[in-house]
Amino acid sequence: MLEELKREVCDVNIALRDKGLAIMTWGNASAIDHERQLVVIKPSGVPYDEMQENDMVVVDLGGNIVEGKWKPSSDTITHLLLYREFGGIGGVVHTHAEWSSSWAQAGRDIPVYGTTHADYFYGEVPCTRPLSEAETAENYELNTGRVIVERFEGTDPLQVPGVLVHAHAPFTWGRNVRQALEGALVLEEIAKMAFRTEVLGNRYSVGRHLLDIHYLRKHGRGAYYGQKKK
Ligand SMILES: [Zn+2]
């Protein structure tokens, strides 16, 4: 079942390694079939070298395995909460990529220091609050999802397609799993640039006018960036 989606999710998981976003078995990607309300996700602990599309696990939104020979990723519960809460998303990627994770470990939002950021994220990349001891001891993965959702109150997750989980690492998402991968790559790049920007001495975000023109010409209603879609 969902063979095409499995192929796509498998390809994106392998791309996490190939593009330098994940080492060993770190990182995971998933995608949802909205119609059937089923999610395809990476299996837990299977090395990228051996991973094939039929290793992907199909789960329902309650986390029950519908098809697959492996246990799903340990972060499955977090992915599922994001699908349940962020209606328009079709894919989720989680990595421990070094630059983005450094900001997460510092517990800092990434300010909009330039137009590369503004092209993709309509505002700062937010960092969640720390999880409490109780939230960590019980239902850790679910609570990880909850602090993300809490942080997005009043923010459109499709305009800010990623988050830093405090002391942990980034999650990104998009209308599909390829967009979620693109988000992870872009986030890593802007996290690196933002770090260097601060080292060089700048602590000021770009003005609203620059954020607006860069984000909206790509994603706004009157977007004119790129080639006309037929
Ligand atoms: Zn993680």
Residues whose N, C-alpha, C, O or C-beta is under 5 A from the ligand:
A	BS01	ZN	A169
